Amino acid sequence: MPLIPISVVEADAEDSGCGDQIYVEEGIYGEGGISGEIEEHRIFQSKKELMTCLSITSMREKFQYKVFKSKPSFVVVHCVHTSCSWKVRANKLVESKYWMVTKYEKKHTCPTDFKPVRRRQATSWVVGECVKRRLINLGRIYRPRDVMDDMKQKFGVDISYSVAWRGRECAYENLHLGTPKQSYKLLPGYLHMLMDTNPRSFQYLFIAFAASIHGFSYCRPVISIDATHLKGKFIGVLFTTMCHDANQQIFPLAFGVGDSENDALWTLFLRRVKSVFGVNPALVIVSN
């Protein structure tokens, strides 16, 4: 693989390596991964990736750092203890989005009894990078409480439930599994395909599958209706109706989504239930 010349952006006189031309193997940029170690001449795809790696390193080695100086072309971070010699400097490469560690003082000279109380580097983005491999298996249930336990076990860091929840959402986004906003954008296409494969089973954002419509005639004429508030990023109310089949199992009939629970939406939902499942004089509706 060929070597390509790259120059480090000149920033100030603090780093004697600025302006020197180096040679880097082409294609190396994406191979390091954020979970790797900090070392001189290591290349990062972006400043964000660099800072994330610094945060993971600080949690793993149980110290904290502060940003001493940050510019569009370079960044310098120090240990939070004023007498410690630990320091990292990185520069942006000329005409490139990549960043390189140009100076790394690895040894800590902090007092042995110095123990920072708060792990300020454990942000939601960093937490997401730490746990995203756990989410590769889409069938796994991975709750925010599990994120909190993993961060405590792996790094000895206590994080709040909200940070764990946001970290999990960042991990989903980083794995290109999509955000709630992107999922909602797919809904029109899904509904169109649903109409093609399940004729007459979907009306006006009211969902009733053909299997439920045909199966209802074999169920007891007693249905339950209820609504629950959605707690995701896009809030709303989920309307449901269900019954019991001949095996005493719950048999879902129809679903609806609205912005709130009110008389108008309940009327619309029940009208759709009536139009899809028909009129039965013996039907009993149970509601709380």
N, C-alpha and C positions, 0 to 999 in steps of 0.2 A: 504494500500500500504506500503511495507517495507521501512525502513530507511537504507541508506547506508552510511558508513563513508567516508569522503573525507578530505584530508589534503591540506592546502594552501602551494604553493611553497615558500620556504624560499628565501628571496631576500637580505634584509639588515636590519639594526637595527631600521629603521625609523618606521616600523609598528610592534607593540608589538604583534599583532595577528598572525604573520607568524609562521608557523609550528604547530599551534594548530589544533587539529582534530575536525571537525564539522560533524553534521549529517544532511543530506539533503534528502527529500522525493524523492524517485526514480521516474523519469519521469517528474520532475518539469521544466527541462531546457527549453523546447520549448514552455512553456505556457505564459511567461511574455510578449513577444512581444516587438518590438523596441520602440513603442510609449509610453511605461509606464514611471513611475517615477524612478529617481535614489534614491536608499536607501541602507543602509548597509545590507550585506549578500544577496543581490540580485544576481542571477545567470544569466550569459549571455552565449549564445552558442559560441561566438567567440569574439576576441578583436575588430573586425570590427563592430560587433553589439553593443558592449559597447560604442565605440567611436561615433557611429551614434546616440545612445540614448543621449549621452552627448551633441552632437550638437543640437539635437531637443530640449533638455531642455534649452540650452543657448539661442536659438531663441525664445522659448516660454516665458522665463523669462527675455528676453532682456538684456543679458550680453554676454561677450566673455570670453573664457578661452584659456590658452596656455598649451602646454605639457611641464611640468617641467622636467620629466624624463621618459624615455620609454625603457624598456628592454624586452627580450623575455618572462620573467617570471612576470613582473609587469609593471604598468604605473601609473604615478602621474600627475595630472593636477591641475593648479591653475587658479584663476581669473586673467585677464590681468592687473588689477590694483595691484601694488606692495604691498599696505598696506591692501588689502582685505584678509580676513581669509577663504574665500570659497575654499575648496579643496576636491578632490576626489582621492582615491587610490584604485586600483583594482589589484588582483593577479590571476595568472593562477593556476588552480587546478592541483595537482600532477597527472601525467599520464592521463591527460584529455585535451580536447580542450576547456573546459569551463573556464570562468572567473567569479570572484566574487568580489563585492565591499566590501572591508575590512575596509575602513575609509571614512567617509563623513562629512565634515564640511559644513552644509547647509546654515548657515547665512552669508550674505554679509555685509561687513563693508566698502564698497566703499563710497566715498563722494557722496552726493545726486545729485550733478551737473555733475557727471562723466557719459558721454554717448559716448560709442565707435561709431565711424562713420561707419566703414566698418564691415559688418557681414561676417567674413571670414569663419564661420562654415557652411554657406549655400553653400556647394559644390553640384555638380550634383548628387552624390550618395545620399546625405541627402535629397535633393529636391525630388528625386525619391521615397524615403521611405515615404515622407510626402504626396505625391499625388497618390501613386499607387492604393489606394482604389477607386479613381475616374475612373480607367481604367478597373475595373472588368467587366463593361458593354461594351462588344466588339462593340456594335452598336453606342456607343457615340463618337462624334467627339470632341476630346480634344486636342486643339492646344497649342503650346508653349506660346502663349499670354494668354491662360486660366491658364496655370501653373503660369505665372508671377502674374496674378491677384489673384490667390488663395494664393500664398505665401505672397503677400502684405496684403491681408485681414486677414489671419490666424495668421501670425507672425509679420506683419509690416516690412517685409524684401523686399527690392528691389533687384531683380536679373536680369541679362542680358538675352537677348533672347537666346544666345548660351548655357548658363547654364540651362535655362528652357528646351531647346530642348534635351540636353544630359540627364537631369534629367528624362524627359519623356521616353527616350530610356532605361535608367536604370530601371525604373519602369516596363516597358514591360518585360525586362529580369528577374526581380525579381518575377514577376507573372508567370514565365514560359510560357510566350506567344511567346517566341522565338526572336532571333535577326535576322537582315537581312541576316547574314551569314548562320544561320541555315535554314532560309526560302529558300535560294538559293540551299542548299543541298537537299531539298525536291523536287526541280524542276524535276530531272530525273524521279523520281517515279510518279510525277503528269503527266508528258508527256507520260509515258508508259500507265497509266490508261486512258489518253485522247485518245490514239490511239485505245485502246480496245473498248471504248464506242463511239468514233466518228471516224469510219474508214475513211481513206483518208482525214481527216481534218487537219492533222498536218504534216509538212514537214520541216526538217532541221531547227529547232528552229523558224520556221515561223508558226504562229497560226492563223487558220481560222476555226471557228466552223461550224459544219454541218448545223446548223440553218441559219447561215449567207450565206453559199454557196447556199442552196436551196432557201432562201428568196430573193436573189439578182435578180432572174429572174422576180420578181414582182415589182421591183424598177425601177426608171428612170435610163437610161444608162448614168448617169453623176456621177462620183466619185471624191472625194477630197482626196488628199494625203498630209500628213504633218509629221513633226518629232519634238519631244520636248526632251530636255535634262532632264535626271533623276537626282534628287537632293538628293537622299538618300546616305547611306554610300557607296554603290557600284554604282558609276556613270556610265553613258552610254547614249544611245539615244533610245527612243521609236518611232518606225515608225508605222503610222496608215493610214488606208484608210477607207472611209465611204461614204454613199450616203443618199438619202432621200427616204422614202417609200411612199406609196400611201396616207398616212395620214400626209404627210409633217413632219414626225418625223425623227430624225437622226438614221440611220441604220448602225451599225458598221459592217465592212466586215472582216478585217484582221489586225493583229498586228505583229510587229517584233522588236527584240532588238539587238542593235549593240554597239560596243565600241565607235563609233564616227559617225558623219554624213558626208559621202563622196560619190563620184560617184559610187564606187565599191559596197557599201552596198545598195545604192538606186537602182542600176541595179539588184542586187540579189533580193531585195524585190519586185520590179516590175515584174521580171520574175516569181517569185512565185505567185504573184497575177494573172498573165496571165495564168499560168499552172492550177491554181485552179478554176478560174472563167471563163476561156475560152476566145475566141476571138470574139469580137462584132464590126463590122465595124462602127457602129453608136455610139460607146462608146466615151465619152468626159471625159478627165482627167483634173481636176482643181488643180493647185498648186500655192503656193505663191512664 
